[in-house]
Amino acid sequence: MPDGDAIAVVVVSHNSAAHLPDLTAALLSQLQDGDEVVVVDNLSDDGSVVVAKGLSTRLRVIESGANLGFGAGCHMGAVHSTAPLLMFLNPDSVPQPGCLQRLRAAATTHPDWGAWQAAVMMPDGRINSDGGVIHFLGLGWAGDCGQPATRLPREPQEVSFPSGAALVVRRQTWNALGGFDPSYFMYAEDLDLGLRLWLSGSRVGIVPDAVVVHDYEFDKGARKWYWLERNRWRTLLAVYPAPLLTILAPALIAAELGLLFISARDGWLSMKLRAQLATLLGLPQLLRRRSSVQSTRRIGSRSFASHLTASLDSAHLPIAHVRWAVDIQRLYWFAVRRLLRIVAE
């Protein structure tokens, strides 16, 4: 097997003892010479480390000593592996037969892809994600979540961002862009990385016949909204090109007012306010991050904007059912795209 085909599978574990045996059994049958499996445990208290160490000598178990979060755990796994392809796999997922082989082959068949994902499915056969969708306000969600498997693309295709539940990225690309931002802790690291890949001139895709079954659950309490909103602003302020960010400023301000109302109505106002405060206090660091990210930019604002959408096709966006709001924001995005045609880069 060519060295360029080897995969290092990185699993970040936190109280995942119940899931690791099924995941490991599915992985072991698909590993080839040169492949690696690294389990990074983020201070589990359910015996995950003992379980992982007893499953197979092919697993390298790293104890982080703290709950570092998903992104930092992925970095630790990457550092403790050497294969040219990195695969980040959620512990509550099971790669189906042939999954790794098909993901491995994409490295050759799509040499311009910096990262790609498997088709992530729910245990009942419905889609969890067939590629991330990004609204121009920075909101992101799993494409076709909850839809039947017939909605999966028939051939590999490009997506706006790859699901971190089953993501392959070239190590060279990972190193060049700095991988996931560890400060995100959890949620939207994959969205942020996907946009930075596009910004740098790389491409992102999905291999739909490579399938991973994921025990997915969206609702994980009000605190999830803190991380989603805080990290949304980290991505907006660091990754969006200046012309696009400037034109979007009125919509972003209006959206903040709307989200304050929605969060108060739905019981997560304190999380929204905390996210706003964290963003304001973190502005100096965010500006430094922006300088670093923008130094990798190889495409213009118009090209970058082509990976965003005005669609609100997500069950977790309550405004999607407000027809007049949907129409207004679509018209606004149309105007933004037209204006980007004449804005100098």
C-alpha positions, 0 to 999 in steps of 0.5 A: 500500500502506498504510504500516501494512502495510510490513514490515522484514525483519531477518536476523541473520547469523553465517557464513551466506554459504551460506544468504543467496542462497536467502533473498534470492531468496525475499524479493525476489519478495515485497517491496512498496513500503515494505518493507525488508530489513536484514542484521545481520552478527555478525562473520562470517569466511566472507564473509557481508558480501561475499555480502550486499552483492552480492545486491541493492540492496534489502538494507541490510547492517549490520556489528555489529563483534562477535558480539552474539548473536541478540537484540542483532542483532535490536535493531540491525536494528530501529533501522536500519529504519522499517517498522511491522511487524518480521519476524525471519527466520533466515538459514537459512530460505526464505519460500515464495511468498505468505508475506509477503503472508499475514503482512502481512494478519494485522496487519489481520485480527488487530488484537489480536495483538502478534506472530505467526509463520509455519508453520516447516517442515523441508526434508523437509516435516515441521513445525519449529514451529507455535507454541511450547509452554511447560511450567510449569517454564519449559521451552519447545519447538517445537510439533509438531516432527517431525510431518507437515504434516497436524498444522498448524492449518487456520486462524490461532490463538493460541500460547503463544510465536512461533518466532523463526525467522519472527516478525512483531511490531508495532514499537509493541509491540516498542518498548513491551516492549523487544523481545528481551532482548539479554542472552540472547545465543541461545535462548529470546528468543522464549519470553521475549518471547511470555510478556511479550506475554501478560503485558502483555495482548497476544496471540500467534498463528500464520498457518499458510498463511504458510510458511517452510522452515527448515534446522533442527538441534536438537543444537548441542553441550553449550554449548546447554544452558548458554544454555537453562538460564540463560535459562530462569531469567531468564524464570522470575524476571522474567516469572512473576507472584509468586503463580504463582512462589511456588506453583511454588517446590517444583517448581522446586527438585525440578526442579533436583535432577532436572536435575543428575542428568540433566545428569551422566548425559548429559554436560552437568553443567558447563553446568548448573552454570555456568547456576546460577552465572550465575543466582545472580551475576546476581540483582541485575540480574534483580530490576531486570529483574523490576521493569521487566517486572512494571510492564507486567502487565495480566493475573492469575496464573490467566490467565497460567498458561493459556498454560503446560502440564503436557505433556512432549510433546517428544523432547528431554525424557527424563523424558517417558517416565517415566510416574510422573513425568509423572503426578505433575507433571500432578497438581501442575499441576492443584493449582496451577491450582486454587489460583490460583483463590483466591489474591488478585492 
